[in-house]
Amino acid sequence: MVYQLTEELEMLRQVVRRMAEEKVAPRAAAIDEEDAYPWDLKELFAAQGLLGAGVPEEYGGTGQGLPAVCLIVEEIARVSASASLIVAAQELGLMPILLAGTEEQKKKYLPGLASGERICAFALTEPNAGSDAGSIRTRARREGDVYLLSGQKCFITNGGIADVYTVFASTDPGRGLKGLSAFIVEKDYPGFTVGKKERKMGVRGSPTAELIFEDCPVPAANLLGKEGDGFKIAMMTLDRTRPVIGAQAVGIAQGALDYAVNYTRERVQFGRPIASFQGLQFMMADMATRVEAARQLVYRAAFFIEDAATRGASTGEISRLSSMSKLFASDVAMQVTVDAVQLLGGYGYMREYPLERMMRDAKITQIYEGTNQIQRLVIARTLLEKEK
């Protein structure tokens, strides 16, 4: 089944593309160079309703769904991966509340997140617990009407600028993954501080920081689901946000391909444009084919997940398609950006041109929201479970 964009989604794509080219592209190099969060673009995206595309209308969003979020992220990522994370990270941070929050929690937090008035973050990773969530050491112990959180998180996108954090901690360490719970934590809770900001290879305009909790009191009313639901909530969240990272990867790859193709038309060597050389034409043909294949898989996953309830789709089917889309698209982004740099030769290696930035940005798509090695494990596991 090939995805088919509705007229409304196609219009959204054109609007976001025009905005990205006019407002984001001129800022892209400076965002990377300055290593600073582009607050002006956050306000622009919020004013356009882009931060609430995945949030239902009854909670203040536009209710356009996951395919719309993917479209928005892809089009922005064509010119700036850092700027596209403004939307992608917001979707990731609010998703646990959307999936597992009570009606009261949704009404309290989602409208502000959908409007962009408040920024959110997803806090799962720890120094000793990346792919292995069962090794999480952050603890949450119940004392009356609060849980006291103690521990450390690392590599948290939007760390230090977010107003609301979805934090995963163990309420029963002896139960491993089954002892994890999820909490909504606000930035001004006592005992919660932000540690060092990381210096990164790419997506430098998106802050990544460590979080520190020292007996941080979190209202019991901010527990998402029940105690022990944390791992399930985290996996349900990632199943629905990995296609967004796939879309980001597609956008990066498409932007690199577009730039490289235009360059080969203009660059003259041996008396003619280098686009006329068959060896380079073959490279570009392969790059374009991979990008389109990745796009089809990402939107296949996005539409499938959006309609999962009506389809009666199993958790395994959702996980498999989600992981496939993120895995394939991010590998394509890495390969296409490396080839695009090669097409420019020495110029591609220079910071004056955008391709070295795109190559640096592409790398993280193979790592965050689950490394591509983990995606292969997920895909294989769901295949074997289906066979069994």
C-alpha positions in Angstrom: 0.0 0.0 0.0 1.5 3.3 -1.1 0.6 6.3 1.1 -1.6 9.0 -0.4 -1.5 12.5 0.9 -4.9 14.2 1.3 -5.4 17.6 -0.3 -5.1 19.1 3.2 -1.8 17.4 3.9 -0.4 18.4 0.5 -1.3 22.0 1.2 0.4 21.7 4.6 3.5 20.5 2.9 3.6 23.4 0.6 3.0 25.9 3.3 5.7 24.5 5.6 8.2 24.2 2.7 7.7 27.8 1.7 8.1 28.9 5.4 11.2 26.8 5.8 12.9 28.2 2.7 12.0 31.8 3.5 12.5 31.9 7.3 14.5 28.9 8.4 17.1 28.3 5.6 18.7 31.8 6.0 19.2 31.0 9.7 20.5 27.4 9.4 24.2 28.0 9.2 24.1 30.5 12.1 22.1 28.2 14.3 24.8 25.5 13.9 27.6 27.9 14.3 26.2 29.6 17.4 25.2 26.4 19.1 22.1 28.1 20.4 18.4 27.3 20.5 16.5 29.3 17.9 13.8 30.9 20.0 12.6 33.0 17.2 11.8 29.9 15.1 10.1 28.2 18.0 7.8 31.2 18.2 7.2 31.1 14.4 6.3 27.4 14.5 4.0 27.9 17.5 2.2 30.8 15.8 1.6 28.5 12.7 0.2 25.8 15.0 3.0 23.4 14.0 3.7 22.2 17.6 0.2 20.9 18.1 -0.3 19.0 14.9 -0.2 15.7 16.7 -2.5 16.8 19.5 -6.3 16.4 19.2 -8.4 19.5 19.0 -10.1 19.0 22.3 -6.7 19.5 24.0 -5.7 22.6 22.0 -4.0 21.0 19.0 -4.9 20.9 15.3 -5.6 17.2 15.4 -3.9 16.6 12.0 -2.1 13.5 13.3 1.2 11.7 12.9 1.5 12.0 9.1 1.2 15.8 9.5 3.9 15.8 12.1 6.1 13.8 9.8 5.5 16.2 6.9 6.3 19.2 9.0 9.5 17.7 10.4 10.6 16.5 6.9 10.1 19.9 5.3 12.0 21.8 8.0 14.8 19.3 8.1 15.4 19.8 4.4 17.1 23.1 5.4 17.8 22.7 9.2 17.8 19.5 11.2 18.2 21.5 14.4 15.1 23.5 13.7 13.1 20.4 12.8 13.9 19.1 16.3 11.8 21.9 17.8 8.7 20.1 16.4 10.0 16.5 16.8 11.1 16.9 20.4 7.8 18.5 21.4 6.0 15.5 19.9 8.2 13.1 21.8 7.8 14.9 25.1 4.1 15.2 25.0 3.3 11.8 23.6 3.4 9.9 27.0 0.8 12.3 28.3 -1.3 11.9 25.3 -1.1 8.1 25.4 -1.3 7.5 29.2 -2.4 10.7 30.9 -5.7 11.0 32.7 -8.2 13.4 31.4 -7.2 15.8 34.1 -3.5 15.5 33.2 -4.2 16.0 29.5 -6.3 19.1 30.1 -3.7 20.6 32.4 -0.6 20.0 30.2 -1.5 19.4 26.5 -3.0 22.8 25.6 0.1 24.7 26.7 2.4 22.2 24.9 0.3 22.2 21.7 0.3 26.0 21.6 4.1 26.2 22.2 3.6 28.3 25.3 5.4 25.5 27.1 8.3 23.3 25.9 8.5 19.6 26.9 11.2 16.9 27.0 11.4 13.1 27.2 13.8 11.9 30.0 14.6 8.2 29.7 18.3 7.8 29.1 20.9 7.6 31.9 24.7 7.3 32.0 24.4 3.5 32.5 21.0 3.0 30.9 20.8 3.8 27.2 19.4 0.9 25.2 19.1 -1.1 28.4 16.2 0.6 30.1 16.2 -2.1 32.8 19.4 -0.6 34.2 17.7 2.8 35.1 18.9 3.9 38.5 16.7 6.9 39.0 14.4 6.1 41.9 11.0 7.3 42.9 9.7 6.5 46.4 6.2 7.3 47.6 5.8 9.4 50.7 2.3 10.5 51.3 1.0 12.6 48.4 4.3 12.9 46.6 7.0 10.7 45.0 10.6 11.7 45.8 12.8 11.3 42.7 16.5 10.9 43.0 18.9 10.2 40.1 20.4 11.5 36.9 19.4 11.6 33.3 21.7 12.4 30.3 21.5 13.3 26.6 18.1 14.8 27.1 16.9 16.9 24.1 15.5 20.2 25.3 17.2 19.7 28.6 17.4 23.0 30.4 14.9 24.8 28.2 11.8 22.6 28.7 9.1 23.6 31.1 7.7 20.0 31.4 9.5 16.7 31.5 8.3 13.2 31.2 10.7 11.3 33.5 11.1 7.6 33.9 12.2 6.2 37.3 12.0 2.9 39.2 9.4 2.6 41.9 10.3 -1.1 42.4 14.0 -1.7 41.6 13.7 -5.4 42.2 11.3 -5.8 39.3 13.6 -4.4 36.6 11.6 -3.2 33.6 8.3 -4.0 35.3 9.3 -1.7 38.1 9.6 1.5 36.0 7.1 4.3 36.3 6.6 7.5 34.4 6.1 11.0 35.9 5.3 14.5 34.7 7.9 16.8 36.3 7.8 20.6 36.0 11.0 22.6 35.8 10.6 24.5 39.0 10.1 21.5 41.3 12.6 21.7 44.2 15.4 19.3 44.0 15.4 19.3 40.2 18.4 20.9 38.5 20.0 20.9 35.0 23.6 19.8 34.7 26.0 20.3 31.9 25.0 21.1 28.4 26.6 18.7 25.9 28.8 19.8 23.0 27.7 17.9 20.0 28.8 16.9 16.5 25.5 17.9 14.9 22.0 19.3 15.6 23.9 21.9 17.5 20.9 24.3 17.7 19.0 21.8 19.8 20.2 21.8 23.5 21.1 18.4 25.0 21.7 18.3 28.7 21.8 16.2 31.9 19.1 16.4 34.5 19.7 15.8 38.2 17.1 14.9 40.8 17.8 15.1 44.5 14.7 14.0 46.5 12.6 16.0 44.0 9.0 15.9 45.2 6.6 15.1 42.4 2.8 15.1 43.2 1.4 11.6 43.1 -1.2 13.0 40.8 1.6 13.4 38.2 2.1 9.6 37.9 1.3 8.5 34.4 -0.8 5.4 34.4 0.0 3.0 37.3 3.2 2.2 39.0 5.1 -0.3 36.8 3.6 1.1 33.6 6.7 3.2 32.7 8.4 0.8 30.3 5.2 0.1 28.4 4.5 3.9 28.1 8.1 4.5 26.9 7.8 1.8 24.2 4.3 2.9 23.1 5.7 6.5 22.8 8.8 5.5 20.7 6.6 3.3 18.4 4.7 6.5 17.5 7.7 8.9 17.3 10.3 6.9 15.5 8.6 7.6 12.1 9.1 11.3 13.0 12.9 10.7 13.2 12.6 8.8 9.9 10.9 11.9 8.4 13.7 14.1 9.8 16.2 11.8 8.1 14.4 11.9 4.8 14.3 15.7 5.0 18.1 15.9 5.7 18.8 13.5 2.8 16.5 15.4 0.4 18.1 18.7 1.3 21.6 17.3 0.6 20.5 15.7 -2.7 18.9 18.9 -3.9 22.0 20.9 -3.1 24.3 18.4 -4.7 22.3 18.1 -7.9 22.2 21.9 -8.3 25.9 22.1 -7.7 26.7 19.5 -10.4 24.8 21.5 -12.9 26.9 24.6 -12.3 30.3 23.1 -11.6 32.4 22.9 -14.8 35.4 20.6 -15.1 37.1 19.4 -18.3 35.0 22.0 -20.2 31.6 20.8 -19.2 29.2 20.6 -16.2 30.1 17.7 -14.0 26.4 16.6 -14.1 27.1 15.4 -17.6 29.5 12.7 -16.3 27.8 9.3 -16.2 29.6 8.2 -13.0 28.1 11.1 -11.1 24.7 10.6 -12.7 24.7 7.1 -11.4 25.5 8.3 -7.9 22.7 10.8 -8.0 20.2 8.2 -9.4 21.0 5.9 -6.5 20.7 8.7 -4.0 17.3 9.8 -5.3 16.0 6.2 -5.4 17.0 5.6 -1.8 15.5 8.9 -0.6 12.2 8.1 -2.3 12.1 4.6 -0.9 12.8 5.9 2.6 10.0 8.5 2.2 7.5 5.8 1.2 8.4 3.7 4.1 8.2 6.5 6.6 4.7 7.6 5.5 3.5 4.0 5.2 4.4 3.7 8.9 2.9 7.0 9.8 -0.4 6.3 8.2 -0.5 2.7 9.5 0.1 3.9 13.0 -2.4 6.7 12.7 -5.1 4.2 11.7 -3.9 1.3 13.9 -7.0 1.3 16.1 -9.4 1.0 13.1 -7.1 -1.6 11.5 -7.0 -3.7 14.6 -3.2 -3.6 14.2 -1.1 -5.5 16.8 1.6 -4.0 18.9 4.1 -6.1 17.0 3.0 -4.7 13.6 3.2 -1.1 14.9 6.7 -1.7 16.4 8.0 -3.4 13.3 6.9 -0.7 10.8 8.0 2.1 13.2 11.5 0.6 13.6 11.8 -0.2 9.9 11.0 3.4 9.0 13.5 4.9 11.4 16.2 2.3 10.6 16.0 2.6 6.8 15.5 6.3 6.6 18.4 7.2 8.9 20.8 4.8 7.1 19.8 6.5 3.9 20.4 9.9 5.3 23.9 9.0 6.4 24.7 7.4 3.0 23.2 10.2 0.9 24.8 13.0 2.9 28.2 11.4 2.6 27.8 10.9 -1.1 26.6 14.5 -1.5 29.8 15.7 0.2 31.7 13.6 -2.3 29.9 15.1 -5.3 31.2 18.6 -4.2 34.7 17.3 -3.7 36.8 19.6 -1.6 34.1 22.2 -1.4 31.8 19.7 0.2 34.3 19.4 3.1 34.2 23.2 3.7 31.9 24.8 6.3 31.1 27.5 3.8 28.8 24.9 2.2 25.9 23.2 4.0 26.6 19.6 3.2 29.2 19.0 5.9 26.6 20.2 8.4 23.9 18.0 6.9 26.3 15.0 7.2 27.0 15.8 10.8 23.3 16.2 11.5 22.4 12.9 9.7 24.5 10.8 12.1 22.3 11.4 15.1 19.3 9.9 13.4 21.0 6.5 13.5 21.4 6.9 17.2 18.7 8.6 19.1 15.3 7.1 19.9 17.0 3.8 19.8 20.2 3.0 17.9 19.8 1.2 14.5 21.2 -1.9 16.1 18.3 -1.9 18.5 15.8 -1.3 15.6 17.1 -4.4 14.0 16.5 -6.4 17.2 12.9 -5.0 17.4 12.2 -5.9 13.8 13.6 -9.4 14.2 11.7 -10.0 17.4 8.4 -9.0 16.0 9.0 -11.2 12.9 9.8 -14.2 15.0 6.9 -13.6 17.4 4.6 -13.4 14.3 6.0 -16.6 12.9 5.7 -18.4 16.3 
